[in-house]
Amino acid sequence: KPGTPFEKLPKDWVCPGCGAAKDQFKPVEE
């Protein structure tokens, strides 16, 4: 659901755009 914090997504979540698993993402420093 839009607006859900990344850390609240389930462990088995995958990116709907590219299919990447949640553990493939890294935090971005601003």
PQR file of N, CA, C, O and H, with PARSE charges and radii, in Angstrom:
ATOM      1  N   LYS A   1       0.849  -1.179   0.000 -0.4000 1.5000
ATOM      2  CA  LYS A   1       0.000   0.000   0.000 -0.0000 2.0000
ATOM      3  C   LYS A   1       0.892   1.238   0.000  0.5500 1.7000
ATOM      4  O   LYS A   1       1.877   1.269   0.737 -0.5500 1.4000
ATOM      5  N   PRO A   2       0.586   2.251  -0.791 -0.5600 1.5000
ATOM      6  CA  PRO A   2       1.400   3.468  -0.828  0.2800 2.0000
ATOM      7  C   PRO A   2       1.512   4.113   0.553  0.5500 1.7000
ATOM      8  O   PRO A   2       0.550   4.140   1.321 -0.5500 1.4000
ATOM      9  N   GLY A   3       2.697   4.626   0.850 -0.4000 1.5000
ATOM     10  CA  GLY A   3       2.926   5.297   2.120 -0.0000 2.0000
ATOM     11  C   GLY A   3       3.416   4.382   3.227  0.5500 1.7000
ATOM     12  O   GLY A   3       3.720   4.856   4.322 -0.5500 1.4000
ATOM     13  H   GLY A   3       3.478   4.603   0.226  0.4000 1.0000
ATOM     14  N   THR A   4       3.503   3.073   2.967 -0.4000 1.5000
ATOM     15  CA  THR A   4       4.003   2.134   3.972 -0.0000 2.0000
ATOM     16  C   THR A   4       5.510   2.312   4.110  0.5500 1.7000
ATOM     17  O   THR A   4       6.226   2.274   3.109 -0.5500 1.4000
ATOM     18  H   THR A   4       3.257   2.688   2.078  0.4000 1.0000
ATOM     19  N   PRO A   5       6.011   2.507   5.344 -0.5600 1.5000
ATOM     20  CA  PRO A   5       7.467   2.618   5.518  0.2800 2.0000
ATOM     21  C   PRO A   5       8.164   1.331   5.052  0.5500 1.7000
ATOM     22  O   PRO A   5       7.643   0.234   5.249 -0.5500 1.4000
ATOM     23  N   PHE A   6       9.329   1.470   4.442 -0.4000 1.5000
ATOM     24  CA  PHE A   6      10.061   0.322   3.897 -0.0000 2.0000
ATOM     25  C   PHE A   6      10.273  -0.763   4.946  0.5500 1.7000
ATOM     26  O   PHE A   6      10.111  -1.947   4.655 -0.5500 1.4000
ATOM     27  H   PHE A   6       9.753   2.362   4.282  0.4000 1.0000
ATOM     28  N   GLU A   7      10.638  -0.362   6.178 -0.4000 1.5000
ATOM     29  CA  GLU A   7      10.915  -1.352   7.223 -0.0000 2.0000
ATOM     30  C   GLU A   7       9.669  -2.114   7.663  0.5500 1.7000
ATOM     31  O   GLU A   7       9.786  -3.138   8.336 -0.5500 1.4000
ATOM     32  H   GLU A   7      10.770   0.600   6.415  0.4000 1.0000
ATOM     33  N   LYS A   8       8.490  -1.642   7.301 -0.4000 1.5000
ATOM     34  CA  LYS A   8       7.237  -2.323   7.663 -0.0000 2.0000
ATOM     35  C   LYS A   8       6.789  -3.327   6.597  0.5500 1.7000
ATOM     36  O   LYS A   8       5.836  -4.075   6.818 -0.5500 1.4000
ATOM     37  H   LYS A   8       8.395  -0.810   6.755  0.4000 1.0000
ATOM     38  N   LEU A   9       7.464  -3.351   5.449 -0.4000 1.5000
ATOM     39  CA  LEU A   9       7.107  -4.310   4.409 -0.0000 2.0000
ATOM     40  C   LEU A   9       7.478  -5.721   4.862  0.5500 1.7000
ATOM     41  O   LEU A   9       8.461  -5.890   5.583 -0.5500 1.4000
ATOM     42  H   LEU A   9       8.238  -2.744   5.270  0.4000 1.0000
ATOM     43  N   PRO A  10       6.711  -6.740   4.455 -0.5600 1.5000
ATOM     44  CA  PRO A  10       7.048  -8.113   4.847  0.2800 2.0000
ATOM     45  C   PRO A  10       8.385  -8.556   4.248  0.5500 1.7000
ATOM     46  O   PRO A  10       8.822  -8.025   3.227 -0.5500 1.4000
ATOM     47  N   LYS A  11       9.029  -9.533   4.895 -0.4000 1.5000
ATOM     48  CA  LYS A  11      10.343 -10.010   4.434 -0.0000 2.0000
ATOM     49  C   LYS A  11      10.291 -10.574   3.020  0.5500 1.7000
ATOM     50  O   LYS A  11      11.286 -10.521   2.298 -0.5500 1.4000
ATOM     51  H   LYS A  11       8.673  -9.964   5.724  0.4000 1.0000
ATOM     52  N   ASP A  12       9.143 -11.114   2.614 -0.4000 1.5000
ATOM     53  CA  ASP A  12       9.038 -11.712   1.284 -0.0000 2.0000
ATOM     54  C   ASP A  12       8.553 -10.722   0.220  0.5500 1.7000
ATOM     55  O   ASP A  12       8.211 -11.126  -0.891 -0.5500 1.4000
ATOM     56  H   ASP A  12       8.334 -11.157   3.201  0.4000 1.0000
ATOM     57  N   TRP A  13       8.522  -9.420   0.558 -0.4000 1.5000
ATOM     58  CA  TRP A  13       8.120  -8.382  -0.402 -0.0000 2.0000
ATOM     59  C   TRP A  13       9.111  -8.334  -1.550  0.5500 1.7000
ATOM     60  O   TRP A  13      10.315  -8.493  -1.348 -0.5500 1.4000
ATOM     61  H   TRP A  13       8.799  -9.091   1.461  0.4000 1.0000
ATOM     62  N   VAL A  14       8.605  -8.114  -2.751 -0.4000 1.5000
ATOM     63  CA  VAL A  14       9.459  -7.883  -3.922 -0.0000 2.0000
ATOM     64  C   VAL A  14       8.988  -6.618  -4.621  0.5500 1.7000
ATOM     65  O   VAL A  14       7.803  -6.286  -4.580 -0.5500 1.4000
ATOM     66  H   VAL A  14       7.627  -7.984  -2.915  0.4000 1.0000
ATOM     67  N   CYS A  15       9.903  -5.918  -5.256 -0.4000 1.5000
ATOM     68  CA  CYS A  15       9.590  -4.693  -5.980 -0.0000 2.0000
ATOM     69  C   CYS A  15       8.616  -5.007  -7.114  0.5500 1.7000
ATOM     70  O   CYS A  15       8.901  -5.873  -7.942 -0.5500 1.4000
ATOM     71  H   CYS A  15      10.865  -6.187  -5.289  0.4000 1.0000
ATOM     72  N   PRO A  16       7.469  -4.318  -7.168 -0.5600 1.5000
ATOM     73  CA  PRO A  16       6.522  -4.590  -8.252  0.2800 2.0000
ATOM     74  C   PRO A  16       7.043  -4.134  -9.618  0.5500 1.7000
ATOM     75  O   PRO A  16       6.552  -4.595 -10.648 -0.5500 1.4000
ATOM     76  N   GLY A  17       8.026  -3.240  -9.638 -0.4000 1.5000
ATOM     77  CA  GLY A  17       8.561  -2.743 -10.903 -0.0000 2.0000
ATOM     78  C   GLY A  17       9.614  -3.644 -11.518  0.5500 1.7000
ATOM     79  O   GLY A  17       9.635  -3.845 -12.732 -0.5500 1.4000
ATOM     80  H   GLY A  17       8.425  -2.865  -8.802  0.4000 1.0000
ATOM     81  N   CYS A  18      10.502  -4.195 -10.669 -0.4000 1.5000
ATOM     82  CA  CYS A  18      11.617  -4.983 -11.220 -0.0000 2.0000
ATOM     83  C   CYS A  18      11.741  -6.381 -10.625  0.5500 1.7000
ATOM     84  O   CYS A  18      12.529  -7.190 -11.115 -0.5500 1.4000
ATOM     85  H   CYS A  18      10.485  -4.032  -9.683  0.4000 1.0000
ATOM     86  N   GLY A  19      10.971  -6.679  -9.570 -0.4000 1.5000
ATOM     87  CA  GLY A  19      11.005  -8.008  -8.980 -0.0000 2.0000
ATOM     88  C   GLY A  19      12.156  -8.242  -8.020  0.5500 1.7000
ATOM     89  O   GLY A  19      12.374  -9.375  -7.591 -0.5500 1.4000
ATOM     90  H   GLY A  19      10.331  -6.022  -9.171  0.4000 1.0000
ATOM     91  N   ALA A  20      12.908  -7.184  -7.668 -0.4000 1.5000
ATOM     92  CA  ALA A  20      14.033  -7.337  -6.745 -0.0000 2.0000
ATOM     93  C   ALA A  20      13.522  -7.616  -5.333  0.5500 1.7000
ATOM     94  O   ALA A  20      12.527  -7.038  -4.896 -0.5500 1.4000
ATOM     95  H   ALA A  20      12.730  -6.263  -8.017  0.4000 1.0000
ATOM     96  N   ALA A  21      14.211  -8.501  -4.633 -0.4000 1.5000
ATOM     97  CA  ALA A  21      13.850  -8.826  -3.257 -0.0000 2.0000
ATOM     98  C   ALA A  21      14.189  -7.664  -2.331  0.5500 1.7000
ATOM     99  O   ALA A  21      15.059  -6.847  -2.632 -0.5500 1.4000
ATOM    100  H   ALA A  21      15.020  -8.970  -4.989  0.4000 1.0000
ATOM    101  N   LYS A  22      13.490  -7.602  -1.199 -0.4000 1.5000
ATOM    102  CA  LYS A  22      13.687  -6.512  -0.236 -0.0000 2.0000
ATOM    103  C   LYS A  22      15.150  -6.408   0.208  0.5500 1.7000
ATOM    104  O   LYS A  22      15.652  -5.303   0.413 -0.5500 1.4000
ATOM    105  H   LYS A  22      12.783  -8.266  -0.954  0.4000 1.0000
ATOM    106  N   ASP A  23      15.836  -7.541   0.358 -0.4000 1.5000
ATOM    107  CA  ASP A  23      17.227  -7.507   0.839 -0.0000 2.0000
ATOM    108  C   ASP A  23      18.214  -6.981  -0.209  0.5500 1.7000
ATOM    109  O   ASP A  23      19.400  -6.833   0.087 -0.5500 1.4000
ATOM    110  H   ASP A  23      15.429  -8.438   0.192  0.4000 1.0000
ATOM    111  N   GLN A  24      17.745  -6.697  -1.424 -0.4000 1.5000
ATOM    112  CA  GLN A  24      18.608  -6.129  -2.463 -0.0000 2.0000
ATOM    113  C   GLN A  24      18.680  -4.606  -2.391  0.5500 1.7000
ATOM    114  O   GLN A  24      19.487  -3.989  -3.087 -0.5500 1.4000
ATOM    115  H   GLN A  24      16.782  -6.816  -1.664  0.4000 1.0000
ATOM    116  N   PHE A  25      17.839  -3.996  -1.552 -0.4000 1.5000
ATOM    117  CA  PHE A  25      17.795  -2.542  -1.435 -0.0000 2.0000
ATOM    118  C   PHE A  25      18.731  -2.058  -0.341  0.5500 1.7000
ATOM    119  O   PHE A  25      18.941  -2.749   0.656 -0.5500 1.4000
ATOM    120  H   PHE A  25      17.183  -4.496  -0.987  0.4000 1.0000
ATOM    121  N   LYS A  26      19.291  -0.873  -0.527 -0.4000 1.5000
ATOM    122  CA  LYS A  26      20.179  -0.257   0.461 -0.0000 2.0000
ATOM    123  C   LYS A  26      19.683   1.156   0.728  0.5500 1.7000
ATOM    124  O   LYS A  26      19.135   1.794  -0.170 -0.5500 1.4000
ATOM    125  H   LYS A  26      19.120  -0.312  -1.337  0.4000 1.0000
ATOM    126  N   PRO A  27      19.866   1.661   1.958 -0.5600 1.5000
ATOM    127  CA  PRO A  27      19.436   3.034   2.247  0.2800 2.0000
ATOM    128  C   PRO A  27      20.226   4.054   1.421  0.5500 1.7000
ATOM    129  O   PRO A  27      21.405   3.856   1.129 -0.5500 1.4000
ATOM    130  N   VAL A  28      19.565   5.126   1.059 -0.4000 1.5000
ATOM    131  CA  VAL A  28      20.191   6.204   0.297 -0.0000 2.0000
ATOM    132  C   VAL A  28      20.477   7.356   1.249  0.5500 1.7000
ATOM    133  O   VAL A  28      19.589   7.811   1.970 -0.5500 1.4000
ATOM    134  H   VAL A  28      18.607   5.287   1.296  0.4000 1.0000
ATOM    135  N   GLU A  29      21.712   7.822   1.249 -0.4000 1.5000
ATOM    136  CA  GLU A  29      22.090   8.961   2.086 -0.0000 2.0000
ATOM    137  C   GLU A  29      21.783  10.237   1.318  0.5500 1.7000
ATOM    138  O   GLU A  29      22.154  10.366   0.152 -0.5500 1.4000
ATOM    139  H   GLU A  29      22.433   7.452   0.663  0.4000 1.0000
ATOM    140  N   GLU A  30      21.112  11.174   1.962 -0.4000 1.5000
ATOM    141  CA  GLU A  30      20.769  12.432   1.286 -0.0000 2.0000
ATOM    142  C   GLU A  30      21.791  13.497   1.558  0.5500 1.7000
ATOM    143  O   GLU A  30      21.660  14.618   1.069 -0.5500 1.4000
ATOM    144  H   GLU A  30      20.811  11.069   2.909  0.4000 1.0000
TER
END
